[in-house]
Amino acid sequence: MSRTVVVTGGSAGIGLAAARLLAERGDRVILLGRHERRLTAARESVGAAAAIRADFADLGAVRRAADRIDEPVDVLVNNAGGLYGGTTAIRVNHLAGFLLAHLLLDRFAATGRIVTTASLAEAWGVLDVDEPLRTTRSRWLAYGGSKQANLLFTREAARRWAGRGILPVAFFPGLVRSRFAGTSPLFVLGKPLYLSPARAADTLVWLATAPPGELAPGGYYFLRQPFFATPRSTSADRARRLWESSLRAVGEGDLAPER
Ligand SMILES: NC(=O)c1ccc[n+]([C@@H]2O[C@H](COP(=O)([O-])OP(=O)(O)OC[C@H]3O[C@@H](n4cnc5c(N)ncnc54)[C@H](OP(=O)(O)O)[C@@H]3O)[C@@H](O)[C@H]2O)c1
C-alpha cells in the first residue's frame, strides 16, 4: 500500500530531490513550498499528489497548509529552511515545522515518522531555549541556533511522542549544491565541491523508509551513519525547555497534547 509523505521545502534542493526518489518508490507525495513557480514545476517533475504553498515565516500560513492535509500521514519530512537573520531563522527553520508536526499529530499513521534536516551549523549556533525569538543579528549564528532547535525538537519529540508510535530522526545532509545560502559569497565559492541534492537526499530517503528497528528514536545521522552533535543540541534539559517555549511562541492553546 502506498504511503503518504509530506515534504516541506519540497520545491527545491534536497527536499525536491528526496520527493522525486520517494515518488519513484511509489509513495504519495505532498509538497510544501513557498515560491509559486518553483512549486508548480516541482509538482510536475515529481508527479506529486498535491502542492501546497505557504511561507513558513507566517505561522498562520502553516496552519492553513495543515488544514489542507486531510489524509493519514506516514512521514513528515521537516526540511524547509534557509539562511535567514533575526527572528526569521528560528521562525522558518524551527517554529513552523514544530507547529506543523503538532497540527498533523492526530493524522499520523500508527507508525508515523518525522525526518528533520538539521546541520553541522548547530555547532556554532546561538539559541536561547527559553526565549527562542530573542536572537542574534548574525545570520550564521541565528541559522546555527535554528539547527540546534531542529535537533532538540527531534530528541524531545522522540521522548514525548513515543506513545503515539512516532519515530523522529534528524540528519545532516552535508554541504549541498542547492539554492541554500545563495547570498553568502564564501559559501557560494565552495559550491562546485559540494554534494548534489540527490546525493544528500539519499540519507533522507533512507531515514524515511528504513525499518524502524534500524533507527534510533531521536537519532542524528550523516551519510546513513550516526553523527555527532554538540551538547547544546543534545541536552535533555535544553530540549524540554525549548519545547515549552516553542509551544508558547506558536500559541499552544489548540495544539494536541502529548500522550
Ligand atoms: N545546502 C546545504 O549545504 C545545507 C547544509 C545543511 C543543512 N541544510 C538544510 O537543508 C534544508 C533544505 O535546504 P536546501 O539546501 O535544499 O536549500 P534550497 O534549495 O534553498 O531549498 C530550501 C527549501 O526550503 C523552502 N523554504 C525556504 N524558506 C522558506 C519559507 N520561508 N517558507 C516556506 N518554505 C521555505 C524553499 O522553498 P522555495 O524554493 O519555494 O522558496 C525550498 O523548497 C534546509 O533546512 C537547510 O537548512 C542545507
The ligand as an ORCA input file, in Angstrom:
! r2SCAN-3c Opt
* xyz 0 1
  N      22.617     23.210      1.281
  C      23.370     22.888      2.313
  O      24.620     22.877      2.237
  C      22.734     22.522      3.612
  C      23.554     22.076      4.666
  C      22.964     21.712      5.877
  C      21.596     21.802      6.031
  N      20.822     22.253      5.005
  C      19.386     22.342      5.231
  O      18.720     21.657      4.203
  C      17.373     22.127      4.099
  C      16.994     22.279      2.638
  O      17.839     23.263      2.068
  P      18.423     23.137      0.597
  O      19.887     23.021      0.714
  O      17.679     22.138     -0.173
  O      18.129     24.625      0.077
  P      17.156     25.195     -1.051
  O      17.499     24.643     -2.384
  O      17.219     26.673     -0.857
  O      15.709     24.655     -0.643
  C      15.083     25.158      0.505
  C      13.650     24.734      0.508
  O      13.034     25.297      1.679
  C      11.973     26.138      1.258
  N      11.879     27.350      2.071
  C      12.871     28.224      2.357
  N      12.367     29.268      3.045
  C      11.038     29.045      3.168
  C       9.973     29.764      3.752
  N      10.151     30.972      4.313
  N       8.724     29.231      3.697
  C       8.498     28.027      3.109
  N       9.473     27.310      2.526
  C      10.723     27.807      2.548
  C      12.278     26.544     -0.162
  O      11.071     26.937     -0.784
  P      11.052     27.889     -2.113
  O      12.127     27.358     -3.014
  O       9.682     27.635     -2.641
  O      11.307     29.264     -1.670
  C      12.887     25.265     -0.704
  O      11.885     24.363     -1.073
  C      17.323     23.409      4.921
  O      16.673     23.140      6.151
  C      18.787     23.734      5.170
  O      18.965     24.413      6.384
  C      21.364     22.610      3.800
*
